[in-house]
């Protein structure tokens, strides 16, 4: 599994959305599952899968699937 597939699977698992309904334009609070609790579950699972620790500002800035990819790529040097 490559990093993009892992990243997508973390979203599907953490937010408990079906992979058929998932899309890369997903944004925070756009679906009921991505509320504050879902957000922390998502962050925790991403940290675990990629063996990183987010800084507080990154957790706050993590507002969409695309923004998360940008943060992971630019700050944590994870290639997608």
C-alpha positions in Angstrom: 0.0 0.0 0.0 1.4 3.4 -1.0 1.2 6.5 1.2 -1.8 7.9 -0.6 -3.7 4.7 -0.1 -2.8 4.6 3.5 -3.9 8.2 3.9 -7.2 7.5 2.3 -7.8 4.4 4.4 -7.1 6.3 7.6 -9.9 8.8 6.6 -12.3 6.0 5.8 -11.5 4.1 9.0 -11.3 7.1 11.4 -14.4 8.8 10.1 -16.3 5.6 9.5 -17.4 6.6 6.0 -17.8 4.1 3.2 -15.0 4.1 0.7 -17.6 4.5 -2.1 -18.8 7.8 -0.5 -15.3 9.1 0.1 -13.8 11.8 -2.1 -10.7 13.9 -2.0 -12.7 17.2 -1.6 -13.8 16.2 1.9 -13.6 19.1 4.4 -13.9 19.4 8.2 -17.5 19.6 9.4 -18.8 18.8 5.9 -20.0 15.5 7.1 -21.4 14.7 10.6 -18.6 12.1 11.2 -15.9 14.8 10.8 -16.6 16.7 14.0 -14.2 17.6 16.7 -14.1 14.1 18.1 -13.7 12.6 14.6 -11.0 15.1 13.9 -8.9 14.0 16.9 -9.4 10.3 16.0 -8.2 11.1 12.4 -5.2 13.0 13.7 -4.3 10.3 16.1 -4.5 7.6 13.4 -2.5 9.6 10.9 0.2 10.1 13.5 0.3 6.4 14.2 0.3 5.2 10.6 3.0 7.7 9.5 5.0 7.6 12.8 4.8 11.4 13.3 3.6 13.8 15.9 1.6 16.8 14.7 2.2 20.2 16.2 -0.8 22.0 17.6 -0.9 24.5 14.7 -1.0 21.7 12.2 -3.9 20.0 13.9 -5.8 23.3 13.8 -4.9 23.9 10.1 -5.8 20.3 9.1 -9.2 21.4 7.6 -9.5 19.2 4.6 -8.2 16.0 2.9 -6.2 18.2 0.6 -4.8 20.5 3.3 -3.8 17.4 5.3 -1.8 16.1 2.3 -0.2 19.5 1.9 0.8 19.6 5.6 2.2 16.0 5.5 4.1 16.7 2.3 5.6 20.1 3.2 6.2 19.8 6.9 6.7 16.1 7.5 8.2 15.1 4.2 5.7 12.3 3.4 5.6 11.7 -0.4 2.3 11.0 -2.0 
